[in-house]
Amino acid sequence: MRKIFNFNQGWSFYKGVADATKERVNGEEVNLPHTWNATDGQDGGNDYFRGACLYVKTVKKTDLPENEEYYLEINGANSSADVYVNGKKLAHHDGGYSTFRVNFTDEVEDEIEFAIVVDNSPNDYVYPQMADFTFYGGLYRDVNIIAVSKTHFDLDYFGGKGFMITPVMDGTTANVNAKVFVKGLAENDELVYTVYDKDENELMKKTTKDASVDFVIENARLWQGRKDPYLYCMEVEIVRDGEVIDAVCSRFGCRSFEIDPERGFILNGEEYPLRGVSRHQDRLGIGNALLKEHHDEDMDLILEVGATTIRLAHYQHDQYFYDLCDEKGLVIWAEIPYISRHLSGGRENTISQMKELIVQNYNHPSIVVWGLSNEITMGGAKDPDLIENHHILNDLVHEMDKTRLTTMACVSMCNMDEPYVQIPDVVSYNHYFGWYGGDTSMNGPWFDKFHAKYPNKPIGVSEYGCEALNWHTSNPKQGDYTEEYQSYYHEELIKQLFTRKYLWATHVWNMFDFGADARAEGGENGQNHKGLVTMDRKYKKDAFYAYKAWLSDEPFVHLCSKRYIDRVEDVTKVTVYSNQPEVELFVNGESLGKKTSAEHFFYFDVPNVGESEIVAKAGDLEDKGTIRKVEEMNQDYILKEKGAVLNWFDVTEIEGRYSLNDKISDIMASFRGKLWFIKLGLKLKKAMSAGNKGEKKKAAGFELNEDMMKMMGGFTVLRLTSMVGMMNLNFTKEELLAMNKQLNKIRKPKKLR
């Protein structure tokens, strides 16, 4: 019978050591999960350590469970790994987010030394290589030793469980196929298949020699998403002469679904709107080396906000979290890290990562779509190799899994008419109108245009969001990184997206702030701050409650901007979110009246005199805060970019004239402003050219094309110069001040003054 021996404790770690066979010095004792980028992968500068590191551990044979064969199971080694046992190299694995196993039976001696070289160095064949998140290196998930008999369920088949369960609904009847993969099966061995209900009561059993068996569950209790995520369990045993040689088990759910281009997502015959979030797995000061309690907390927060779906971006997540999704009823988009930049040498890696993703996660009823790629056309959508790669992946998924659909996330600049967009069964777009250019009002109409043009293609929203830190204002503007602008943005997007039934799924980017060491935005470098919750999970931003108001049935009332106390205006706007029909606001005990809102957002104009206690009430529920009248803006509320060449408040502004703080679209409204921006565009284009041939330089993988230029209309000039700085195009302070002086000479049209 198999035994699993956890192997997390007491490893020696050698940073920067790539050779497992040489003498080692200055090792550090660590326990797994472990990453070497927990700090430098989150502090900005894009200078976190990417290289090879060595993990070593010795175990005595007598400490291992007795059995005939032994496997080392590694559940996450980012991004490539070489495994040595007693100095002999046994395996190499490329792909940092999936499980792989190594049979070390022939190397078992009285003492066994395991040496694992893990490498997250840049290369041109393992995904991801370019993306807006940190590629944490390390053995960051559990490592186990599995002891089995020579006859066992296959541990080499793409890291899977050794069997696949396929329930197909026919009315109220579930036709369930179980297919097993076995090694070393003897002539008289039998396979015993047993189905249990959620309470572990045996429902049916079959004893056979067949590796594929069908069960029929009459009046099956359905997996109904968050309403009733009912799970059955199947166990399969290898029995020899009455003795169980090996056994595996897996839960499964009976459900049907379809994605309709008009009605959206349909679960078990009923419309079931998928409105939810995307999730990155890392945490502040921990990186990706998560414990179960971290996954539990993430799930609790996602359930609290009321989400019905999660896009698990941009890679395979921990099996424990997929199990939680099954248990809690979240509908899941699972994907591989084929992202941002197509690698000419990376095709085989996309195929192997997709096979591992599907085989290892096939039995999870929560998963409904397999994601082929994310924003892969940043350098253009016409590369024949890129298109062929997608066709290969799309066909592979359909061959391996007849029950689920394919999808992908398209970058905003990708034209909806590109043939590439039509490859998967359903498609979604990453749009940031109102944050990266454009304005919030452009989001809904864009999807209406797609839907009208391609009425038979289900369309969804794979990413949308904006960044917010602890900055505050009463006049929120695009790009100011305030919590108030994030609230405004999501209020507008909720109203636009949630009222369009045809959208098959919408996923906020992101549920949590996450590590992106190349970022230098918002005054706290090294993070993407688009989360509804901070990276340490300690603070739920106001936008979190905007979604809770629409999606959750848990009664609540939330007073927004509680961190924004000092205010200069005589009358200030106070916003309340609630899923209750009516809210009453009190200032120092005096009611300002009751308001109703079908949109769950309640706005009050509040006199700002002295210090006031604000209380929002909805029935028996209440939330409190304080505001205080001040003469000058509290400087602690004003964004100060860390390491910025120039901050927005250092820019000279002249009434009726342009400055670096003006939007490009406004500057383009003036003839002289348009001429000025054309000159800037030529300068950017020249800076992006490379070599004597004038080829376009894809700085950081981006291409300065017409579609990207259109998006830039909503940027201020200062923000644009900061963004291109992330693409290795840098302006000095003197250059920026000279540009501002030029803009100060250009008059704004009357309508903009």
C-alpha positions in Angstrom: 0.0 0.0 0.0 1.3 3.5 -0.9 2.6 5.7 1.8 3.3 9.4 1.5 6.1 10.9 3.5 6.3 14.7 3.8 9.8 15.9 3.0 9.6 19.7 3.8 11.8 20.0 6.9 15.5 20.5 7.2 16.9 21.3 3.8 20.2 23.1 3.2 20.0 26.0 0.8 22.9 27.4 -1.2 22.1 30.6 -3.1 23.7 31.0 -6.5 25.1 27.4 -6.6 24.3 25.7 -9.9 26.5 22.6 -9.6 25.1 19.8 -7.4 28.2 17.7 -7.5 30.8 20.1 -6.0 31.6 20.7 -2.4 29.2 23.1 -0.7 29.9 25.8 1.9 27.9 28.4 3.7 24.6 26.7 3.4 21.4 28.0 5.1 18.9 25.7 6.8 15.4 26.2 5.4 12.1 24.4 5.6 9.8 24.2 2.6 7.9 25.9 1.1 10.7 28.3 0.3 11.6 31.1 -2.1 14.7 33.1 -2.4 12.8 36.1 -3.7 10.4 36.8 -0.8 12.0 40.2 -0.2 13.9 41.3 -3.3 11.0 40.2 -5.6 8.7 42.8 -4.1 10.9 45.9 -3.4 11.1 47.4 -6.9 14.0 48.0 -9.2 13.5 44.8 -11.3 16.7 43.5 -9.8 15.6 40.5 -7.9 17.9 37.5 -8.0 17.2 35.2 -11.0 19.6 32.3 -11.1 20.3 28.8 -10.0 20.2 27.7 -6.3 20.8 24.4 -4.7 18.7 22.5 -2.1 20.2 19.5 -0.4 18.8 17.0 2.1 20.0 13.6 3.3 17.7 10.9 4.7 18.4 7.4 6.1 16.8 4.5 4.4 15.5 3.4 7.7 13.5 6.6 8.0 11.6 5.9 4.8 8.4 3.9 4.7 9.1 0.3 3.6 8.0 -0.5 0.1 9.3 -1.6 -3.4 9.5 1.7 -5.3 10.2 5.3 -4.3 9.3 8.6 -5.9 10.3 12.1 -5.0 7.2 14.4 -5.6 7.9 18.1 -6.2 4.8 20.2 -6.3 6.4 23.4 -7.4 10.0 24.3 -8.4 10.2 27.6 -10.3 11.0 27.6 -13.0 13.3 24.7 -14.0 14.8 22.0 -11.9 17.5 19.3 -12.0 17.2 16.4 -9.5 20.2 14.5 -8.3 20.2 11.5 -6.0 23.5 10.4 -4.5 25.3 12.5 -7.1 23.5 11.1 -10.1 21.3 13.3 -12.2 17.9 11.6 -12.5 15.6 14.3 -14.0 15.1 17.7 -15.5 11.8 19.6 -15.5 10.8 22.8 -17.2 7.8 24.6 -15.8 7.6 26.2 -12.4 3.9 25.7 -11.4 3.1 22.0 -11.9 3.8 18.8 -10.0 6.5 16.4 -11.3 7.9 13.2 -9.8 11.2 11.3 -10.0 11.6 7.6 -9.4 14.8 7.1 -7.3 14.3 3.4 -6.4 17.6 2.3 -8.0 19.6 4.9 -6.0 18.3 3.9 -2.5 21.2 3.2 -0.2 21.7 3.3 3.6 21.9 7.1 3.3 20.3 9.0 0.4 21.3 12.5 -0.6 18.8 14.6 -2.6 20.2 17.6 -4.4 17.8 19.8 -6.4 19.1 22.7 -8.5 16.2 25.2 -9.1 16.8 27.9 -11.6 14.6 30.9 -12.5 17.2 32.5 -14.8 16.0 34.2 -18.0 15.9 32.0 -21.0 14.1 31.7 -24.4 12.3 28.4 -24.0 10.4 28.2 -20.6 7.4 30.3 -19.9 6.9 32.8 -18.5 9.8 35.1 -19.4 8.0 38.5 -19.6 5.0 39.4 -17.5 3.8 41.9 -15.0 4.6 39.8 -11.9 7.6 38.4 -10.1 8.9 35.0 -11.1 9.8 33.8 -7.6 12.5 31.1 -7.6 12.5 28.2 -5.2 11.0 25.0 -3.9 7.9 26.9 -3.0 5.3 24.1 -2.5 5.4 20.7 -0.7 8.0 18.1 -1.5 7.0 14.5 -0.6 8.4 11.0 -0.9 5.8 8.4 -2.2 6.5 4.8 -1.4 4.6 2.3 -3.5 4.7 -1.4 -4.6 5.9 -2.2 -8.1 2.3 -2.5 -9.1 0.8 1.0 -8.6 -1.3 3.7 -10.2 0.9 5.6 -12.6 3.0 8.3 -10.9 4.8 9.2 -14.1 1.8 10.3 -16.2 2.3 14.1 -16.3 2.2 14.3 -12.5 -1.5 13.3 -12.3 -3.4 11.1 -9.8 -3.3 8.0 -12.0 -7.0 8.2 -12.9 -9.4 10.5 -14.6 -13.1 10.8 -13.8 -15.6 12.1 -16.4 -19.2 12.7 -15.4 -21.6 13.6 -18.2 -25.2 14.6 -17.3 -28.2 13.2 -19.2 -31.1 14.9 -17.5 -31.0 14.0 -13.9 -28.7 11.0 -14.6 -25.0 11.2 -14.3 -23.0 8.9 -16.5 -19.6 8.6 -14.9 -16.6 7.1 -16.6 -13.4 6.3 -14.6 -10.2 5.7 -16.5 -7.1 4.5 -14.6 -3.4 4.3 -15.5 -1.6 1.4 -13.9 1.9 0.1 -13.9 2.9 -3.5 -13.3 -0.6 -5.0 -13.2 -0.4 -8.8 -12.8 -2.7 -11.3 -14.6 -4.9 -12.0 -11.5 -4.9 -8.5 -10.1 -8.3 -6.8 -9.8 -9.4 -3.2 -9.8 -12.1 -2.3 -7.3 -14.0 0.9 -8.1 -16.1 2.4 -5.3 -18.3 5.5 -5.4 -19.1 7.4 -2.1 -21.5 10.2 -1.3 -20.3 13.4 0.5 -20.8 11.7 3.8 -18.6 8.7 2.8 -21.5 6.3 2.5 -20.8 3.7 -0.2 -23.2 4.1 -3.2 -21.9 1.5 -5.7 -18.9 -0.7 -6.3 -17.5 -2.6 -9.3 -14.7 -5.2 -9.3 -13.1 -5.8 -12.7 -9.9 -6.0 -14.6 -10.8 -3.1 -16.9 -8.9 0.1 -16.8 -12.1 2.0 -17.9 -15.4 1.6 -16.0 -18.8 3.3 -16.3 -21.2 4.1 -13.5 -24.7 5.5 -13.6 -25.9 7.7 -10.8 -29.6 8.1 -11.0 -31.1 11.4 -9.7 -27.5 12.7 -9.1 -27.1 15.5 -6.7 -25.6 18.3 -8.8 -22.5 20.5 -8.2 -24.4 23.8 -8.2 -21.7 26.3 -7.8 -21.9 28.4 -4.6 -25.5 27.3 -4.1 -24.7 23.7 -3.4 -21.1 22.5 -4.3 -21.9 18.8 -3.8 -19.0 16.4 -4.2 -19.0 12.7 -4.7 -15.8 10.6 -4.2 -14.4 7.7 -6.1 -11.7 5.3 -4.8 -9.9 2.7 -6.9 -7.9 -0.1 -5.4 -5.6 -2.6 -6.9 -6.3 -5.9 -5.2 -4.1 -9.0 -5.3 -5.2 -12.2 -3.5 -7.5 -10.2 -1.3 -4.8 -7.6 -0.3 -4.9 -4.0 -1.4 -1.7 -3.2 -3.2 -2.4 0.4 -4.1 -5.3 2.8 -3.9 -6.1 6.3 -5.1 -9.2 8.5 -4.6 -10.6 11.7 -5.9 -13.6 13.8 -5.4 -15.8 14.7 -8.4 -18.9 16.7 -9.2 -21.8 16.1 -11.4 -22.7 19.1 -13.4 -23.3 20.4 -16.9 -22.6 23.8 -18.3 -22.7 25.8 -21.5 -21.5 29.2 -22.5 -24.1 31.0 -24.6 -23.2 34.1 -26.6 -26.4 35.8 -25.5 -27.2 34.4 -22.1 -23.7 34.0 -20.7 -22.7 31.1 -18.5 -25.3 28.4 -17.9 -24.9 25.9 -15.1 -27.1 22.8 -15.0 -29.5 24.5 -17.3 -29.9 27.7 -15.4 -28.3 31.1 -16.1 -25.5 31.5 -13.5 -23.6 34.8 -14.0 -19.9 34.5 -13.6 -18.8 37.7 -11.8 -15.6 37.5 -9.9 -11.9 38.1 -9.6 -8.5 37.0 -10.7 -5.9 35.8 -8.2 -2.2 35.8 -8.0 -0.8 33.4 -5.3 1.9 35.5 -3.7 2.0 37.5 -0.4 3.9 40.3 1.1 7.2 39.1 2.7 6.3 35.5 1.8 6.3 35.5 -2.0 4.8 32.3 -3.5 5.9 30.0 -0.6 2.3 29.8 0.8 1.0 27.6 3.6 -2.5 26.2 3.7 -3.7 28.9 6.1 -2.8 31.5 3.4 -4.9 29.7 0.8 -7.8 29.4 3.3 -7.7 33.1 4.1 -7.6 34.0 0.3 -10.7 31.8 -0.2 -12.5 33.3 2.7 -12.0 36.8 1.3 -13.1 35.8 -2.2 -16.2 34.3 -0.7 -16.9 37.4 1.3 -16.8 39.6 -1.7 -19.5 37.4 -3.3 -17.6 36.2 -6.3 -18.9 33.2 -8.3 -15.8 32.8 -10.4 -12.0 33.0 -10.2 -9.5 33.3 -13.0 -6.5 31.6 -11.5 -3.8 33.6 -13.3 -1.3 33.2 -14.9 -0.2 29.7 -14.2 -1.2 26.5 -12.4 -2.1 27.1 -8.8 -1.7 24.8 -5.8 -3.8 21.7 -5.7 -5.1 22.7 -2.3 -6.6 25.8 -3.7 -8.3 23.9 -6.6 -9.7 21.6 -3.9 -11.1 24.7 -2.0 -12.7 25.9 -5.2 -14.4 22.5 -5.6 -15.6 22.6 -2.0 -16.8 26.2 -2.0 -18.4 26.2 -5.5 -16.2 28.7 -7.4 -16.2 28.4 -11.2 -12.7 28.4 -12.4 -10.6 29.5 -15.4 -7.3 27.6 -15.3 -4.4 28.6 -17.5 -0.8 28.1 -18.4 1.8 30.9 -18.3 2.0 31.4 -22.1 2.1 35.1 -21.6 3.1 38.5 -23.0 5.9 37.5 -25.4 5.8 34.5 -27.8 9.1 32.6 -27.6 10.1 31.0 -30.9 11.8 28.2 -28.9 9.0 27.8 -26.4 6.4 25.7 -28.2 7.2 22.4 -26.5 7.1 24.1 -23.2 3.5 25.3 -23.8 2.5 21.8 -24.8 4.1 20.1 -21.8 2.7 22.7 -19.3 -0.8 22.3 -20.9 -0.6 18.5 -20.6 0.4 18.8 -16.9 -2.3 21.4 -16.2 -5.1 19.2 -17.7 -4.0 15.8 -16.3 -3.3 17.1 -12.8 -6.6 19.1 -12.6 -8.9 17.0 -14.8 -11.1 15.8 -11.9 -11.9 19.2 -10.5 -15.6 20.1 -11.2 -14.8 23.8 -10.5 -12.8 24.1 -13.7 -14.8 24.9 -16.8 -12.3 26.5 -19.2 -8.6 26.0 -20.0 -6.8 29.2 -20.9 -4.4 29.0 -23.8 -2.5 32.3 -23.3 -2.6 35.8 -21.9 -1.8 39.0 -23.8 0.5 37.0 -26.0 0.1 39.5 -29.0 1.9 42.4 -27.4 4.3 42.3 -30.3 1.5 41.8 -32.8 -1.0 39.1 -33.7 0.2 38.1 -37.1 3.2 35.9 -36.3 2.5 32.6 -38.1 4.4 30.6 -35.4 2.3 32.2 -32.6 -0.9 31.4 -34.5 0.1 27.9 -35.2 1.1 27.4 -31.5 -2.4 28.4 -30.5 -4.1 26.0 -32.9 -1.9 23.2 -31.6 -2.8 24.0 -28.0 -6.5 24.4 -28.9 -6.6 21.0 -30.6 -4.6 19.4 -27.8 -7.0 20.6 -25.2 -10.0 19.3 -27.1 -8.3 16.0 -27.6 -7.4 15.6 -23.9 -10.7 16.9 -22.5 -14.0 16.6 -24.4 -16.0 18.2 -21.6 -14.5 21.6 -21.2 -13.9 24.7 -23.4 -10.9 26.7 -24.4 -10.4 30.4 -23.8 -7.7 33.1 -23.8 -7.2 36.6 -22.6 -6.5 39.1 -25.4 -4.5 42.3 -24.8 -6.6 45.4 -25.2 -4.7 46.6 -28.3 -5.4 43.4 -30.2 -7.9 44.2 -33.0 -11.1 42.2 -32.5 -10.9 41.3 -36.3 -7.6 39.4 -35.9 -8.0 35.7 -36.9 -6.1 34.8 -33.8 -9.1 36.0 -31.7 -11.3 33.3 -33.2 -9.2 30.3 -32.3 -10.6 29.3 -28.8 -14.2 28.4 -28.1 -14.8 31.5 -26.0 -12.6 34.6 -25.6 -12.1 37.4 -23.1 -10.3 40.8 -23.3 -8.1 42.7 -20.9 -9.4 46.3 -21.0 -8.3 49.2 -18.8 -10.2 52.1 -20.3 -10.2 54.6 -17.6 -6.8 53.6 -16.2 -4.4 52.9 -19.1 -5.9 55.5 -21.4 -9.4 56.2 -22.6 -12.1 56.7 -20.0 -14.4 54.4 -18.0 -17.4 55.0 -20.4 -15.5 53.2 -23.2 -15.7 49.8 -21.6 -19.3 48.7 -22.1 -19.6 50.1 -25.7 -16.5 48.3 -26.8 -18.0 44.9 -25.7 -21.3 45.9 -27.4 -19.4 46.5 -30.6 -17.7 43.1 -30.4 -21.0 41.4 -29.6 -22.7 43.0 -32.5 -19.9 42.1 -34.9 -19.4 38.6 -33.7 -22.8 37.6 -32.2 -22.0 33.9 -32.1 -18.7 34.3 -30.3 -19.0 34.4 -26.5 -17.1 37.4 -25.1 -16.0 38.1 -21.6 -13.8 40.4 -19.5 -10.6 38.7 -18.3 -9.0 41.8 -16.7 -10.1 45.3 -15.7 -9.0 47.4 -12.8 -6.9 50.3 -11.5 -4.4 50.9 -8.8 -5.0 52.3 -5.4 -2.9 52.9 -2.3 -3.4 55.0 0.8 -3.7 58.3 -1.1 -6.9 60.3 -1.0 -8.7 63.2 -2.6 -12.1 64.7 -3.0 -11.5 65.2 -6.7 -10.4 61.8 -8.0 -8.7 61.7 -11.4 -7.5 58.9 -13.6 -3.9 58.0 -12.7 -3.9 59.5 -9.2 -3.6 56.1 -7.4 -6.2 57.3 -4.8 -8.6 54.9 -3.1 -11.4 57.3 -4.2 -10.6 57.0 -7.9 -10.4 53.2 -7.6 -13.9 53.3 -6.0 -15.2 55.6 -8.8 -13.7 53.4 -11.5 -15.2 50.2 -10.1 -18.6 51.8 -9.5 -18.7 52.7 -13.2 -17.4 49.3 -14.4 -19.8 47.4 -12.3 -22.7 49.3 -13.7 -21.5 48.7 -17.3 -20.4 45.1 -17.1 -22.9 43.5 -14.7 -25.9 44.8 -16.7 -24.6 43.1 -19.9 -26.0 39.6 -19.6 -24.1 38.4 -22.7 -20.7 38.7 -21.1 -19.8 35.1 -20.3 -17.6 36.0 -17.4 -16.0 39.1 -15.8 -12.8 39.0 -13.7 -11.5 42.0 -11.7 -7.8 42.4 -11.9 -7.0 41.7 -9.2 -8.3 40.3 -5.9 -5.0 41.1 -4.1 -2.1 43.4 -4.7 0.8 41.3 -5.9 4.6 41.4 -6.4 5.8 42.9 -9.7 9.4 43.9 -9.0 9.7 45.9 -12.3 6.9 48.3 -11.3 7.6 51.8 -10.1 4.1 53.2 -9.6 1.9 54.7 -6.9 4.7 55.5 -4.5 5.3 51.9 -3.4 7.6 50.2 -5.9 7.7 46.5 -6.6 4.0 45.8 -6.5 0.9 46.0 -8.7 -1.7 47.7 -6.6 -4.9 46.9 -8.5 -6.0 44.5 -5.8 -9.3 44.9 -3.9 -7.3 43.8 -0.9 -3.7 44.7 0.0 -0.9 42.3 -0.5 -0.6 41.5 3.2 -4.4 40.8 3.2 -4.9 43.2 6.1 -6.9 46.0 4.4 -10.0 45.7 2.2 -10.1 48.7 -0.1 -13.4 50.5 -0.5 -13.8 48.9 -4.0 -14.0 45.5 -2.3 -17.2 46.6 -0.7 -18.6 47.9 -4.0 -18.5 44.3 -5.3 -19.8 42.9 -2.0 -22.8 45.2 -2.4 -23.6 43.7 -5.8 -22.6 40.1 -5.3 -23.0 39.1 -1.7 -26.2 38.1 0.2 -24.5 38.8 3.6 -26.2 42.0 4.9 -23.7 44.9 5.5 -23.2 48.6 5.2 -19.8 50.2 4.5 -18.7 53.8 4.9 -16.1 54.7 2.3 -12.9 56.7 2.6 -12.5 56.2 6.4 -8.7 56.7 5.9 -9.5 60.2 4.4 -10.1 62.2 7.5 -8.7 65.7 6.9 -10.7 67.6 4.2 -10.5 71.2 3.0 -13.9 71.7 1.4 -16.9 73.1 3.2 -19.2 70.4 1.9 -17.7 67.0 1.2 -19.1 64.0 -0.6 -19.5 60.8 1.5 -20.1 57.5 -0.2 -21.7 54.4 1.4 -21.9 50.9 -0.1 -24.6 48.4 1.0 -26.7 45.5 -0.3 -29.6 46.8 1.8 -32.4 48.8 0.1 -32.0 52.0 2.2 -29.2 53.8 4.0 -29.4 56.7 6.5 -26.5 58.9 7.3 -25.9 60.6 10.6 -23.4 63.5 11.3 -22.7 64.0 15.0 -25.9 62.2 15.7 -28.1 64.3 13.4 -29.7 62.5 10.4 -29.0 63.8 6.9 -31.9 61.7 5.6 -32.4 58.3 4.0 -31.5 57.3 0.5 -32.3 54.4 -1.7 -30.2 53.1 -4.6 -30.8 50.3 -7.1 -27.1 50.4 -7.8 -26.1 49.9 -4.1 -24.0 53.1 -4.1 -25.3 55.8 -1.8 -24.0 59.4 -2.0 -24.4 62.2 0.6 -23.3 65.8 0.7 -22.0 66.4 4.2 -21.2 69.8 5.8 -17.6 69.8 6.9 -17.2 71.8 10.1 -14.8 71.0 12.9 -14.6 67.3 13.6 -17.5 65.2 12.8 -18.5 61.6 13.5 -20.1 60.0 10.5 -22.4 57.0 11.0 -24.0 55.1 8.1 -27.0 52.9 9.1 -28.9 50.3 7.2 -31.5 48.8 9.5 -29.6 47.4 12.5 -26.3 47.6 10.6 -23.9 50.5 10.9 -20.4 51.7 10.1 -18.6 54.7 11.5 -15.9 57.2 10.5 -14.6 60.6 11.1 -13.9 63.7 9.0 -12.2 66.9 10.1 -12.1 70.4 8.5 -8.6 71.7 7.7 -7.4 74.7 5.8 -4.7 73.0 3.8 -4.6 69.5 2.2 -2.9 66.9 4.4 0.4 66.1 2.6 0.2 62.5 3.8 -2.7 62.0 1.3 -0.8 63.2 -1.7 1.0 60.7 -3.9 4.8 60.9 -3.8 6.4 58.6 -6.3 9.4 56.7 -4.8 12.4 57.5 -6.9 10.4 59.5 -9.5 12.3 61.9 -11.8 9.4 64.4 -11.3 6.2 64.2 -9.2 3.0 65.8 -10.5 2.9 68.4 -7.8 6.4 69.6 -8.8 5.0 70.6 -12.3 4.4 74.3 -12.9 0.8 74.8 -14.0 -0.5 78.1 -15.5 -4.2 78.9 -15.7 -5.6 78.3 -19.2 -2.3 76.7 -20.4 -1.2 73.1 -20.8 1.3 71.3 -18.6 2.7 67.8 -18.1 -0.3 67.1 -15.9 -2.8 67.4 -18.8 -4.2 64.4 -20.6 -2.9 63.7 -24.1 -6.4 63.6 -25.5 -7.0 67.2 -24.2 -3.6 68.4 -25.6 -4.6 66.9 -29.0 -7.8 69.0 -28.9 -5.6 72.1 -29.6 -3.9 72.5 -33.0 -0.6 73.6 -31.4 -1.0 70.9 -28.8 -1.4 68.3 -31.5 1.7 69.5 -33.3 3.6 69.4 -30.0 2.5 65.8 -29.3 3.3 64.7 -32.9 6.9 65.9 -32.2 6.9 63.9 -29.0 5.6 60.9 -30.8 8.4 61.1 -33.4 10.9 61.3 -30.6 9.5 58.2 -28.9 9.5 56.4 -32.3 13.1 57.3 -32.9 14.1 56.2 -29.4 12.4 52.8 -30.1 14.2 52.2 -33.3 17.1 49.8 -33.1 20.3 49.5 -35.2 20.8 50.9 -38.7 17.8 49.1 -40.2 15.3 51.2 -38.2 13.6 48.1 -37.0 11.0 48.7 -34.2 12.5 48.0 -30.8 10.0 46.0 -28.8 11.1 47.5 -25.5 10.1 45.1 -22.7 8.1 43.3 -25.3 5.8 46.2 -26.2 5.5 47.7 -29.7 4.6 51.4 -30.1 1.8 51.0 -32.6 -1.4 52.8 -33.6 -3.6 50.9 -31.2 -1.3 51.6 -28.3 -1.2 55.3 -29.2 -5.0 55.4 -29.1 -5.0 54.0 -25.6 -2.6 56.7 -24.4 -5.2 59.5 -24.8 -6.2 59.2 -21.2 -2.7 59.4 -19.9 -1.2 62.7 -18.6 2.0 63.5 -20.4 3.9 62.9 -17.1 2.3 59.5 -16.6 3.1 58.6 -20.2 6.8 59.4 -19.7 6.7 57.3 -16.6 5.1 54.3 -18.4 7.6 54.4 -21.3 10.3 54.6 -18.6 9.2 51.0 -17.7 10.0 50.2 -21.3 13.6 51.4 -21.0 12.9 54.8 -22.5 13.9 57.4 -19.9 13.5 61.2 -19.7 15.7 63.3 -17.4 14.2 65.8 -15.0 15.7 68.6 -17.2 14.0 67.2 -20.3 10.7 66.9 -18.5 10.8 70.5 -17.2 11.7 71.7 -20.7 8.7 69.9 -22.1 6.5 71.4 -19.5 7.8 74.9 -20.3 6.8 74.3 -24.0 3.3 73.2 -22.9 2.9 76.2 -20.7 3.1 78.3 -23.8 0.2 76.6 -25.5 -3.3 77.9 -24.7 -6.2 75.5 -24.0 -9.3 75.8 -26.1 -12.1 77.6 -24.2 -14.0 74.4 -23.5 -11.0 73.1 -21.5 -10.2 76.1 -19.5 
